[in-house]
Amino acid sequence: MRLRLILFAGLLLISLLTGPQVTHADTGSRPHSANPNGQPTLIPDPNSLGVWNRLGDFSSFVYQNGTLLFLPTLVVADVPVYNLPGLRKPLRFTPQILAGIFLGAITKWNDPAITEVNPGIRLPNQGIIVIRRKDETGETLMWTDYLSKVSDEWSHRVGKGAVVQWPLGIGVTGSHGVERKVKNTEYSVSYLERLLAVQRKIQFGELQNSAGRFVLADVRSVTAAAERTGNIDFKSSVSITNSLGDDAYPIVGFSGFIIPEQISNVQEKHTIVSFVRWVLTDGQNTAVADGYVPVPAKIIRQELQLLDAMNR
């Protein structure tokens, strides 16, 4: 929340110095509202800036004024959170275990698949209570994008999306809704953004990555995943889940801004470009101080070059 306020304050300050009006609509991680035809519209104004997190997947959005660009500003991660009374050591999950739980194929905490990769941990003979988001969210988009990559059954039955038809589970609204439900429900499991889980002291487990290693999501492992990203096409969706690398945490993505490639109002273009530039430079220090993972330097260099071209 502090980072969000700092970002908005920075944009407001730049707008006061350069002229254009700034408004703020907090819709969580939903980047759009519905138009009269029921289709999502991301940015109706060709001189505005939107915020979207996780994958930058705006392929289904309607925008009739040109091309949209996705500019990563932070690296984020989803973690498997759970409520297992008395458990102190992080629980290990394989991709198959996660998919099995959320498909309803693994229903008990002491299922052999779970106990096999958690030797020395006495797991209860209790049913697993699945909690998942029912609202549209980037967390679900990144979570299901990962499951679609590691499980053919998930890919065919459910697929990926900010909203999906879940096979099972208790649906709740918002990250804080997940947090409260997991805390109040013994033997439950769900998913949350890493930093929120850390801040709220919610148990989360290690996840086996593509190299076969069990990795806990922290600054080092999330950074390792993001560093594997090659050159980005800012006009396309960006997915870096299930990244390669021995130390890479597998459920990682970008949070960032979505802006029009062509901004007709010169003054407003200057405001937007100046603010995004600040976020990608000095603003990264603010993100790190808050516990977020900054965007790799090589990607920031690409973004700054793009902003320079926009300002010509």
C-alpha positions, -999 to +999 in steps of 0.1 A: +000+000+000+028+025+008+044+019-026+010+025-043+006+058-025+042+068-034+036+060-070+004+080-071+020+109-053+048+109-078+024+110-107+004+138-091+035+159-085+046+155-121+012+164-133+012+196-112+045+206-127+035+198-163-002+205-165-024+175-172-051+163-148-045+131-129-072+108-116-069+076-097-093+046-099-084+018-076-098-015-091-072-038-076-055-058-103-084-055-127-071-032-155-104-026-172-141-019-170-168-033-192-181-014-222-217-014-233-212-046-253-198-064-223-163-065-236-134-053-215-119-019-223-085-012-209-077+025-216-105+044-233-085+076-234-055+076-257-037+100-234-037+079-202-019+053-183-031+020-168-016-004-142-017-041-146+001-068-128+015-103-133+017-113-170+009-082-190-016-104-208-038-078-225-046-098-256-083-099-249-087-062-241-104-038-264-085-007-274-095+012-306-069+040-306-038+021-316-013-002-300-008-008-263+026-013-246+033-032-214+062-018-194+073-040-164+080-020-132+082-048-105+088-085-103+062-104-083+056-140-073+027-162-062+033-186-034+013-217-021+000-207+013-016-230+038-028-234+074-013-265+090-013-262+128+020-270+144+040-271+112+071-249+114+092-261+084+081-250+050+061-277+032+074-289-002+052-289-033+060-304-067+042-291-098+022-323-099+011-319-062-001-283-068-020-293-099-034-324-082-047-304-052-064-277-073-079-303-097-093-323-067-071-354-074-052-350-041-076-345-013-057-354+020-027-337+035-011-371+041-015-382+005+016-403-005+026-378-031+029-351-004+046-372+022+071-386-002+087-352-008+083-341+029+102-368+048+103-362+085+071-342+086+041-358+102+012-347+080-024-350+093-050-373+079-072-343+071-090-332+040-074-304+021-096-273+019-090-254-013-095-216-012-092-197-044-101-163-059-135-158-075-128-122-087-107-112-117-071-109-106-035-110-119-026-135-092-050-160-106-037-153-141-001-160-131-011-191-109-031-207-137-005-198-164+020-218-144-003-247-138-011-248-175+026-251-183+033-280-158+001-300-161-015-311-193-047-320-175-049-285-160-043-270-194-070-290-211-096-289-183-091-254-169-065-233-187-052-199-177-069-167-171-076-139-146-109-157-140-113-195-146-139-222-141-123-238-110-129-275-105-134-270-068-127-247-039-141-219-017-142-187-037-132-155-020-127-119-031-094-101-029-060-109-016-069-099+019-100-121+016-077-151+008-054-141+037-083-140+062-099-172+050-067-192+051-058-178+086-093-188+099-095-222+081-073-250+094-060-275+068-066-250+040-045-241+010-045-212-015-021-188-032-010-152-025+015-127-037+049-134-019+053-101-002+018-101+013+023-136+027+056-124+043+041-093+057+010-111+071+031-140+084+012-167+065+029-201+060+040-207+024+059-236+010+088-244-013+081-253-049+101-276-071+114-257-101+122-268-136+157-279-125+141-303-099+152-282-069+128-271-041+130-233-039+114-209-014+102-176-029+125-148-017+143-119-033+171-141-045+150-168-062+125-144-077+154-123-091+170-154-105+138-162-124+134-127-138+171-125-148+164-154-173+141-132-193+154-123-227+144-093-248+108-083-244+083-074-270+065-047-252+035-051-275+029-087-265+020-107-234+049-115-212+050-148-193+081-159-173+065-186-152+084-220-149+116-202-158+149-221-163+177-219-137+188-239-107+179-211-083+148-197-100+115-197-083+089-209-108+057-187-103+071-153-111+058-125-133+059-088-139+037-060-126+038-029-147+021-001-167+001-003-198+003+028-220-007+037-256+022+036-280+010+068-296-001+096-272-015+125-291-014+152-264+023+163-262+019+176-226+002+145-213+027+123-231+055+141-213+037+136-180+033+099-185+068+093-199+084+113-171+065+094-144+073+060-159+109+070-163+110+079-126+094+046-116+121+027-137+150+047-121+147+063-087+114+045-080+131+011-081+149+021-048+115+027-032+103-007-044+134-025-029+129-006+004+094-020+006+106-055-001+097-058-037+120-072-064+132-047-090+131-053-127+164-066-141+187-038-154+188-052-189+150-049-192+149-014-177+175-003-203+151-016-231+122+003-215+142+036-212+152+034-248+115+029-257+105+059-236+132+080-253+118+070-287+083+080-276+094+114-265+111+123-298 
